[in-house]
Amino acid sequence: MTEFIHREFHVQEPDKTTVINQSAPAQRPAMPGAEVLYVIGLQGCGKTAVARHLAQALGRPAHALPLDGADAALDAILAAGPAVVEVPHKLFAMESLRQRLGQTGRVLYLMAGVEAIAARLAPTPEEEPKLRERLGRQRSTFEPLFMQTLHLLAPADGPLDQVLAEALERVRM
């Protein structure tokens, strides 16, 4: 059962009124750098496919930041103009890069459960438990960093076509 919060307000000035309208959608906060979209998430969440799909849908080139030389590659991408950029999760260990991503573009986090990713990546069912354990450790390490950086969030547990549709909807909102 849903319980609603009721608040009582006492107005000291009788000619002043406050109107709270919950039927209208809340205003979205301004997001920096709408020209560059960064796609982040754990390995296996669908970053590559989503980045390529979004790039095509938005009419922008798709790029992937390399693990080595990420700063220089990012400089070149930003200089070239609008783009969709896939960012490997391992780069999130670098605080300076996280801050730079948040300041130079919108960050879309593809959030997927460890079980869904392990089912996608495990070559055999017998290897899933070990993969889930490794992915669980990665998620514990990187998810707080993703959450600190993101502007947009899209679920990535479902089938690829559903993930692509959800990501595009989030970006276009």
N, C-alpha and C positions, 0 to 999 in steps of 0.2 A: 504494500500500500504506500502511495506517495503522500508525504506530509509536506505541507507548504509552510514556509516561514512567514509569519505575520509580524510586521513591525508597526509600532505606533509612533507617530511623529507629532510633536507639539510645536505649533508655529507661534512664535512670539510676536510676529507682526501680522495682524489679521489680513492685510491687503496683499500678502505674499502667498503664492501657491507653488506647490511642487507637483508635477505630473510625472508619474512613472508608467511608461508604456512598454509592456513586455511583448506586445504583438509585433513590433518592428524589430528586425534583426539588429544586433549590436554593431556598432561601427568597428571596422577592423583597424588595428593600429597600422600606422605607416610602416612599410617595409623598405629597406634600402635596396638600391640597385636592382630594379625589376628587370633589367636587361640580361642579367646573368642568373641562371638557376643552377644551384648545386643539388645533386641527388646523393644522399648519404644513407648508410645502413650497413648492417653486417654482411659478410660474404654470403651469397646465396639468396639474398632478399629480393633480387631482381633489378639492381641498380643499372646494369648495362642495358637490359631490354627497355626499362622505363626511360632512361636517359635518351636512348635512340628514338623511342616513340614520341617523347615530348619534343625533342629537337625537330622531328619531322612535322608534328602538329603545329608547332610554333614558328616554323620556318627559320630555324637557327641551326648552326652547326653543332654537332655533338663532340665532346672531348672527354678524355679520361686523364685525370692527373696521375702522373707516374709516382711510384714510391720514392725514387731517387730524383732529385731536382724539381720537386713539386713547386717551390717558390718561383723559380725561373719559368716553368711551364705556365703557372698561373699568371705571371706578368704578361706573357705572350698572349694568352687567352683574353685577358682583360683589355689589352691594347687592340685586339682585333674586333671587339664589339660584342653584340649580343650572342649568347651561347648557352648551351646546356652542358654541365660538367659533372661527370661521375667522379666521386671522391672515395678512394679506398678507405675502409675503416681504420686501418693502421696509421693513417696520417693524422687522425684525431688525437694522437698522443702529443702532438706539437701544439701547445697552447697558442702560439703566435699565428699559426695557420687557421685554427678555429676562429680566432678573433677576426682575422682577415676575411674569412668566408662570410661571417655574419655581417661584416661592414660593407662588403662589395657586391652582395647579391642576396637573393632569397634562397633559403636552405630548406629543402624538402627531405624529411626523414621518412624512409620506407620502413615502417615498424613491422617486423615479422617475429613470430614466436619461434623458439628454438626447435620445437617439434616439427613445424612446417618446413623450416630450412633443412633440418636433418633428413626429412623425408625426400626433399628435392635433391640433396647432394650425395647421400649415401649410395655407393654402388650396389650394395646388397643390404637386405634387412638386418643381417647380423652385425653390420658395421654402424647401424644407427645409434645404439646406446653410447658408444665411444664418441661418436661425432656430436651427439647431444651434449655430452659432458664438456667437450672442448668449446662448443658454441655457447654453452651456459657461462663458462668462465669469460669468454669474449664479451658476451652481453653484459655481464656484471661490470666489466671494466669500461666498456665503451658507451653503453646506453646513457649513463649520466652526462657524458660529454656531448652526445647527440642532442639530448634534451636541453642542454644549456645553449646550444647553437641554433636549433631549428627555428624556422618561421612558420613552416607548414608541416603537417603530419598526414600520412596516408597509410592505411592498413595494407600489409603485404603478405597476408597469410593465404589468401585465396588463389584461385586459378589466375594465370597471367593476364588474360583478357580483362578480368575484374580488377586486378591491380592497376593495369594501364588506365582503365576508365576512371578509377578513383583518383589516381595521381593527376590526370588531366583535369578532372573536376576541381581538385584542390588548387591547382596552379591558376586556373581561369577564374576562380572566385574573386 
